[in-house]
Amino acid sequence: MRLAVLAGALMLAACGRAPAPAVALAEPTRACPSPAPEGEVRLPGGSFTLGAAGTHDEEGPPRVVTVAPFSIDRTEVTNAQFAAFVEATGYVTLAERQPDPALYPGVPADKLKPSSLVFVGVGALGSGDPSLWWRIVDGASWKNPEGPGSDLTGRERHPVVQVAFEDALAYARWKGRDLPTEAEWEYAARAGLDGKRYEWGDARPDPRAPRANTWQGVFPAVDTADDGYRARTAPVGCYQPSAYGLSDMTGNVWEWTSDWYADGRPEGDRGRSHLIKGGSFLCADNFCFRYRPSARQPGPPDTGSSHVGFRTVKRG
């Protein structure tokens, strides 16, 4: 079992164990186009406005920053790409390892099992308490995203999930690359549209022409799946790429950055978390509204989850 920081609500001693949830995922309601091209996009760097004002306090104040030239993956790292890394190196992700008892004093040894965070939703638990929308599931990992009984069949092109920060960094180092800084990530996501609300401009998302895999409807009770994917990841590159030729900088999965999360609050679990950007398939207007370039959030510091992935960069 691992301690996760989820709105300060999931506490190790209180959450208990959970069996693997049902893994029958809803079928897509729209066809995904041909696979997005792999590879990277070279960006020239320059100055832009990082952050925003008036949405969430931690996004501001907006300030002008400068980034040097770098290249960034066109898509989020996929299950197939991560599998190639594991096959070549024998790497074992954090979720697959036995937790160190020294890091969890007071937790019974029989509770310390390889596990990870899985979104189960309000429908499964009948509660409006955000801490109950998730479960720490024994055996959940990048290979079994929802736990035992789930696998990657048909999800080779989906973004890898259940990877902790250190797992994402290990993959990036294997590729001779790194994780982006917040400034690099946001510069890439804005695609030259400085100061705009969304990756594509200021126009609100149109359900008739979805631009990203997010949550449509009232979270967490109803996802109308106007974007084609109900409460699940989509294959990378299913939506129109940005002006920079990048896919899924909005939604699908949150993405790890190399920066620590900080918002001026006292050091604590949030202060020890790495920053994630971009929102995920769970982001909705009525709840987090964080599928925008300026949005930022702390990632679980010692676990993976079913809605966090990553992409890599190379500088110079």
C-alpha positions as CSV (number, residue, x, y, z in Angstrom):
1,M,0.0,0.0,0.0
2,R,1.3,3.5,-0.8
3,L,0.3,6.9,0.6
4,A,-1.1,9.1,-2.1
5,V,-1.9,12.7,-2.1
6,L,-5.3,13.2,-3.5
7,A,-6.9,16.4,-2.4
8,G,-5.5,15.6,1.1
9,A,-8.2,13.0,1.5
10,L,-6.7,9.5,0.9
11,M,-4.9,8.6,4.1
12,L,-2.9,5.3,4.3
13,A,-4.3,4.2,7.6
14,A,-7.9,4.9,6.6
15,C,-8.4,3.8,3.0
16,G,-8.1,0.0,3.6
17,R,-7.5,-2.6,1.0
18,A,-9.6,-3.0,-2.2
19,P,-10.1,-5.9,-4.5
20,A,-9.6,-5.2,-8.2
21,P,-12.6,-3.3,-9.6
22,A,-14.6,-4.6,-12.5
23,V,-12.5,-4.1,-15.6
24,A,-15.1,-4.1,-18.3
25,L,-14.3,-0.8,-19.9
26,A,-16.9,1.0,-22.0
27,E,-16.4,0.7,-25.7
28,P,-15.4,3.8,-27.6
29,T,-18.3,5.7,-29.2
30,R,-16.2,7.2,-32.1
31,A,-13.5,5.8,-34.3
32,C,-9.9,6.8,-33.7
33,P,-8.2,7.9,-36.9
34,S,-5.0,6.3,-38.1
35,P,-2.1,6.3,-35.6
36,A,-0.5,9.6,-34.8
37,P,3.1,9.8,-36.0
38,E,5.7,9.0,-33.5
39,G,8.9,10.9,-33.1
40,E,9.4,14.4,-31.8
41,V,8.8,18.1,-32.7
42,R,11.7,20.6,-32.5
43,L,10.6,23.9,-30.9
44,P,12.7,27.1,-31.2
45,G,12.1,28.3,-27.6
46,G,11.5,31.9,-26.7
47,S,9.6,34.1,-24.3
48,F,5.9,33.6,-23.4
49,T,3.5,34.1,-20.5
50,L,3.5,31.3,-18.0
51,G,0.4,30.8,-15.9
52,A,-2.9,32.6,-15.8
53,A,-5.1,34.6,-13.4
54,G,-8.7,34.2,-12.4
55,T,-9.2,30.4,-12.6
56,H,-7.2,28.7,-9.9
57,D,-5.0,30.6,-7.5
58,E,-2.0,28.3,-8.0
59,E,-1.9,29.2,-11.7
60,G,-0.9,32.8,-11.1
61,P,0.4,35.3,-11.2
62,P,1.1,35.2,-14.9
63,R,4.7,36.1,-15.7
64,V,6.9,36.2,-18.7
65,V,9.6,33.4,-18.9
66,T,12.0,32.3,-21.5
67,V,12.8,28.7,-22.6
68,A,15.8,27.5,-24.7
69,P,15.3,25.4,-27.8
70,F,14.2,21.8,-27.2
71,S,12.4,18.9,-28.8
72,I,9.4,17.2,-27.3
73,D,7.6,13.9,-28.0
74,R,4.6,14.3,-30.4
75,T,2.5,12.1,-28.2
76,E,2.3,10.8,-24.7
77,V,4.5,7.7,-24.2
78,T,2.4,4.7,-25.1
79,N,2.1,1.2,-23.5
80,A,4.0,-0.2,-26.5
81,Q,6.9,2.2,-26.0
82,F,7.1,1.6,-22.3
83,A,6.9,-2.2,-22.8
84,A,10.0,-1.9,-25.1
85,F,11.8,-0.1,-22.3
86,V,10.9,-2.8,-19.8
87,E,11.9,-5.6,-22.1
88,A,15.3,-4.0,-22.9
89,T,16.2,-3.1,-19.3
90,G,14.2,-5.4,-17.0
91,Y,12.9,-2.3,-15.2
92,V,10.4,-2.8,-12.4
93,T,8.1,0.1,-11.7
94,L,7.3,1.5,-8.3
95,A,3.8,0.0,-8.3
96,E,5.3,-3.5,-8.8
97,R,7.7,-3.3,-5.9
98,Q,7.2,-4.3,-2.3
99,P,6.9,-1.1,-0.3
100,D,9.7,-0.3,2.1
101,P,8.3,-0.8,5.7
102,A,10.7,2.0,6.9
103,L,8.8,4.5,4.8
104,Y,5.4,3.5,6.4
105,P,5.9,3.2,10.1
106,G,2.9,1.7,11.9
107,V,1.4,0.0,8.8
108,P,1.0,-3.7,9.3
109,A,3.3,-5.8,7.1
110,D,0.4,-7.6,5.5
111,K,-0.9,-4.3,4.2
112,L,2.4,-3.4,2.4
113,K,1.8,-4.9,-1.0
114,P,2.6,-3.9,-4.6
115,S,-0.3,-1.7,-5.6
116,S,-1.4,1.5,-7.2
117,L,-4.3,4.0,-7.5
118,V,-7.4,3.2,-9.6
119,F,-10.3,5.5,-10.3
120,V,-13.5,3.6,-9.5
121,G,-15.9,6.6,-9.6
122,V,-18.9,7.6,-7.6
123,G,-21.2,5.1,-9.3
124,A,-19.2,2.2,-7.8
125,L,-19.1,3.6,-4.3
126,G,-22.3,5.6,-4.0
127,S,-20.5,8.6,-2.4
128,G,-19.9,12.2,-3.2
129,D,-16.7,12.1,-1.1
130,P,-13.7,12.6,-3.5
131,S,-11.5,10.4,-1.3
132,L,-13.8,7.5,-2.2
133,W,-13.6,7.8,-5.9
134,W,-10.3,6.1,-5.8
135,R,-8.9,2.8,-4.4
136,I,-5.5,1.6,-3.8
137,V,-5.7,-1.8,-5.6
138,D,-3.3,-4.7,-5.0
139,G,-1.7,-5.7,-8.2
140,A,-2.5,-2.6,-10.2
141,S,0.4,-1.6,-12.4
142,W,1.2,-0.3,-15.9
143,K,0.6,-3.9,-17.2
144,N,-2.7,-4.2,-15.3
145,P,-4.0,-0.7,-15.1
146,E,-7.2,-1.5,-13.2
147,G,-5.6,-4.4,-11.3
148,P,-5.7,-8.2,-11.7
149,G,-7.9,-9.2,-14.6
150,S,-7.1,-6.1,-16.7
151,D,-4.3,-6.0,-19.3
152,L,-3.1,-4.0,-22.3
153,T,-4.9,-6.0,-25.0
154,G,-6.1,-3.4,-27.5
155,R,-4.4,-0.6,-25.6
156,E,-1.0,-0.7,-27.1
157,R,-1.4,2.8,-28.5
158,H,-2.9,4.2,-25.3
159,P,-0.7,6.3,-23.0
160,V,1.0,4.3,-20.3
161,V,-0.4,4.9,-16.8
162,Q,0.3,3.7,-13.3
163,V,3.8,5.1,-13.7
164,A,5.3,7.1,-10.8
165,F,7.6,10.1,-11.3
166,E,10.7,7.9,-10.9
167,D,9.4,5.4,-13.5
168,A,8.8,8.2,-16.1
169,L,12.3,9.6,-15.4
170,A,13.9,6.2,-15.8
171,Y,12.3,5.8,-19.2
172,A,13.4,9.3,-20.3
173,R,17.0,8.6,-19.2
174,W,17.0,5.3,-21.1
175,K,16.0,7.3,-24.2
176,G,18.8,9.9,-23.5
177,R,16.1,12.4,-22.8
178,D,14.5,14.1,-19.8
179,L,11.1,15.1,-18.4
180,P,10.0,18.7,-19.4
181,T,10.1,21.5,-16.9
182,E,6.8,23.3,-16.3
183,A,7.9,26.2,-18.5
184,E,8.9,23.8,-21.4
185,W,5.7,21.9,-21.1
186,E,3.5,24.9,-21.1
187,Y,5.4,26.6,-23.9
188,A,4.8,23.5,-26.0
189,A,1.1,23.3,-25.0
190,R,0.4,26.9,-25.9
191,A,1.6,26.3,-29.4
192,G,2.3,30.0,-30.0
193,L,-1.1,31.2,-28.7
194,D,0.3,33.2,-25.8
195,G,-2.2,34.1,-23.1
196,K,-5.1,32.1,-24.6
197,R,-7.4,30.0,-22.4
198,Y,-7.1,26.7,-24.2
199,E,-4.5,25.0,-26.4
200,W,-6.5,26.0,-29.4
201,G,-7.6,29.5,-28.4
202,D,-10.3,31.0,-26.3
203,A,-13.3,29.1,-27.7
204,R,-14.9,26.7,-25.3
205,P,-14.8,23.0,-26.2
206,D,-17.5,22.0,-28.7
207,P,-19.0,18.6,-28.1
208,R,-19.8,18.3,-31.8
209,A,-16.1,18.5,-32.7
210,P,-14.1,17.2,-29.7
211,R,-10.6,18.5,-29.4
212,A,-9.4,16.3,-26.5
213,N,-10.3,13.4,-24.3
214,T,-11.9,15.0,-21.2
215,W,-15.1,14.4,-19.1
216,Q,-18.3,15.7,-20.6
217,G,-21.3,15.9,-18.3
218,V,-21.5,16.2,-14.5
219,F,-18.4,14.8,-12.9
220,P,-18.2,12.2,-11.4
221,A,-21.8,11.0,-11.9
222,V,-22.3,11.1,-15.7
223,D,-19.8,11.1,-18.6
224,T,-21.7,11.5,-21.8
225,A,-18.6,10.5,-23.8
226,D,-19.1,13.1,-26.5
227,D,-15.4,12.8,-27.2
228,G,-15.8,9.1,-27.8
229,Y,-14.2,7.7,-24.6
230,R,-16.2,7.2,-21.4
231,A,-14.1,7.5,-18.2
232,R,-11.0,6.0,-19.8
233,T,-7.9,6.8,-21.9
234,A,-8.0,7.1,-25.6
235,P,-5.2,6.0,-28.1
236,V,-2.7,8.8,-28.5
237,G,-3.3,11.1,-31.5
238,C,-7.1,10.6,-31.8
239,Y,-7.8,14.3,-31.9
240,Q,-6.5,17.2,-34.0
241,P,-2.9,18.0,-33.2
242,S,-2.0,21.5,-32.0
243,A,-0.4,24.2,-34.2
244,Y,2.9,22.7,-33.1
245,G,1.9,19.2,-34.3
246,L,1.6,17.8,-30.8
247,S,-1.2,15.5,-29.7
248,D,-3.0,15.2,-26.4
249,M,-1.4,18.2,-24.6
250,T,-5.0,18.7,-23.4
251,G,-6.6,15.8,-21.5
252,N,-6.2,12.1,-21.9
253,V,-3.7,11.8,-19.0
254,W,-1.9,14.2,-16.8
255,E,1.8,14.4,-17.6
256,W,4.8,14.4,-15.2
257,T,7.2,17.3,-15.3
258,S,10.6,17.6,-13.7
259,D,9.6,20.4,-11.4
260,W,8.5,20.2,-7.8
261,Y,5.0,21.4,-7.0
262,A,4.9,24.5,-4.9
263,D,2.2,27.1,-4.3
264,G,3.5,29.1,-1.4
265,R,2.0,26.8,1.3
266,P,3.9,25.3,4.1
267,E,6.1,22.3,3.2
268,G,4.2,19.0,3.5
269,D,3.0,16.2,1.2
270,R,2.1,18.8,-1.5
271,G,5.5,20.4,-1.2
272,R,7.1,17.0,-1.9
273,S,5.0,16.3,-4.9
274,H,6.2,16.7,-8.5
275,L,4.1,18.9,-10.8
276,I,1.8,17.4,-13.4
277,K,0.2,19.3,-16.3
278,G,-2.5,19.0,-18.9
279,G,-5.5,17.5,-17.3
280,S,-6.9,14.0,-18.0
281,F,-10.0,12.1,-19.1
282,L,-11.4,12.9,-15.6
283,C,-11.2,16.7,-16.0
284,A,-14.6,18.4,-16.2
285,D,-15.8,22.0,-16.2
286,N,-17.9,21.4,-13.1
287,F,-15.0,19.9,-11.0
288,C,-11.4,20.6,-11.8
289,F,-11.4,22.5,-15.1
290,R,-7.7,21.9,-15.5
291,Y,-7.5,20.8,-19.1
292,R,-5.8,24.2,-20.0
293,P,-2.1,25.0,-20.5
294,S,-1.9,27.1,-17.4
295,A,-3.4,24.4,-15.1
296,R,-1.1,22.7,-12.6
297,Q,-1.5,20.1,-9.9
298,P,0.6,18.1,-7.5
299,G,1.2,14.5,-8.6
300,P,1.0,11.6,-6.1
301,P,4.6,11.5,-4.8
302,D,5.0,7.8,-4.2
303,T,2.6,6.0,-6.5
304,G,1.2,5.9,-10.0
305,S,-2.4,6.3,-10.9
306,S,-4.8,5.4,-13.7
307,H,-4.8,9.0,-15.1
308,V,-1.2,10.1,-15.1
309,G,1.4,9.5,-17.8
310,F,4.2,11.5,-19.4
311,R,6.2,12.6,-22.5
312,T,9.9,13.4,-22.8
313,V,12.1,16.2,-24.1
314,K,15.6,16.7,-25.3
315,R,17.3,20.1,-24.9
316,G,19.7,21.9,-27.1
